[in-house]
Amino acid sequence: MKTLRKWDHKAHEYKPFPVPDDGVFIVYSDDLNQVVNCCQCFKKLLRGSAYTSLEVHNQFGLGYPACEECYQKEWERERAARMEEETTRNGK
């Protein structure tokens, strides 16, 4: 089973993120017209229409392609974690 690295906003560390073994799973291409998979939900999308994931990264910390819906969920998780940290820091 192939595993990517997914950033955990609360733990501030990468956690293993398994990807499907069935079929072809492509998360990167230099060709913006190439069909790739969203690194979160695995649905197919054009590389050129993908967002850069805020959570699923390669070994250099660069994000893999994500669809708009998954990118929005990532952003919401990041924002919630930051708000929680700020609340904790301010003692509220």
N, C-alpha and C positions, 0 to 999 in steps of 0.2 A: 504494500500500500504506500502510495506517495504521500508525503507530509510536507506542508508548507508551514511557515511561521506566522502566527497571528498575535498582534500586540494586544495585551490585556491592559486597558486604561487604568484599572484600579490597582493591579499588582505592579504595574510599571515594568513588565517583562514580557518576553515572547513565550507563547505556549504552542505546542504542536497542534497543527490543524490538518486532519486527514482529508484527502480528496478522493473522489470515486476512482475505483479501479476499472470499472466497466467503460468501454468505448474509448474514444480519443478525448483527452483533456489537454487543451492548449491554453496557457495563460500568458504567453508572450509571443510577439511577432513585430519585426521592424516594419512590416507592410501594414499600413493603416486600413487597407481593404480586406485583410485577412480576418476570417471568422475565428474568434477565440471564445473562451469561456469566462464568465464572471467568476472571480476567485472566491466569492462568498456563496452564491446560489447555484453556480455552475451553468446557468443558461447561456446560450450562444448569443454573441453580439459582435459587431464589427469593431476591430481594434481602434479605429479612428473615432468611434462614438463612445468609447469607454471613458470612465473616470479613473483616476489613480487612487487605489485603495489607501485608506488611512490606517488600516489594520494588518492586512496580509502583505508581507514584504519578502523580498529576496534576502540573501545573506549580507547585502550591502545596505539594507534599509530602504530600498526603492519599492514602491507599491506596485502590485500587479493590477491588471484591469478589473474594474468593477462596474456593474450596471448602475444606472441612476438610482434605482430603488435601494440597492444595497449600500451605495455611497451615502445616501441620505440617512440610512439607519446607523452607519458608522459614525457620521457626524453627530447624530443625536446621542449616541453612546459616549463619544468623546466629550461633548458639551455637558452631559449629565455627570460624568466623572470629574470634570473640572469644577463644576458647581458644588459637588459634594466635597471635594478637597478644600475649596474656598470656605465653605460653611464650617468644616472641621477646623481649619486654620484660624478662623475668626471666633471660634468657640460658640457658635450659635446652634 
